[in-house]
Amino acid sequence: MARSGIWTDSWKELAIAALAVAVFALAAHLISRPRVSSNEVNVYGKLKDLWAAEDAFRESHALDADADGTGEYGLLAHLDRPWVEGVQGDSAERNGYLYRVFLPVGVDSREERWAAYAWPVEAGITGNRCFVINQEGQVYQAPNAGPLYDGEDSPATGDEAYAEGSTNLEGSIVSDGFESADGQIWTPTGA
Ligand SMILES: [Ca+2]
């Protein structure tokens, strides 16, 4: 009887330990997932804010390098608060994502277009998906599998969401179900 009691206790301890591990794993999953997804949801509003900031900046004529009366779009460091805060190099970090604005070469082109990408500071930890917006104001997302874009070590460089071979942000962001220059399929997103 004593022997079977010991075995019963051992199995109980094992079961409790297994349950504890399962609960811990579930808790870790529940804690990390919402942060990742809320970071991703945050990006949509931030990029729409950035779009409004770029429009306001151009309209203000704060930059008019060729003095033709038409303002040019600016980099993050040119824009109003809160975009200027925490800008390092060309990037700003917000809620686990890096944001970077790209401008085309040529003053006339900078009067017409820009693009901004947002990608995770630490892919798989602070976020998964990558996002892009340009002067047209629509936010697009892509899965960022790999990951393609991951912090400062693996950044977007400007033309990735455009057609293969496109340079200087010419054309449109590819969103018709075909792959863009980075091999991803970008889809419009509302959040
Ligand atoms: Ca100008």
Residues whose N, C-alpha, C, O or C-beta is under 5 A from the ligand:
A	BS01	CA	D64 A65 D66 A67 D68 G69 T70 G71 E72
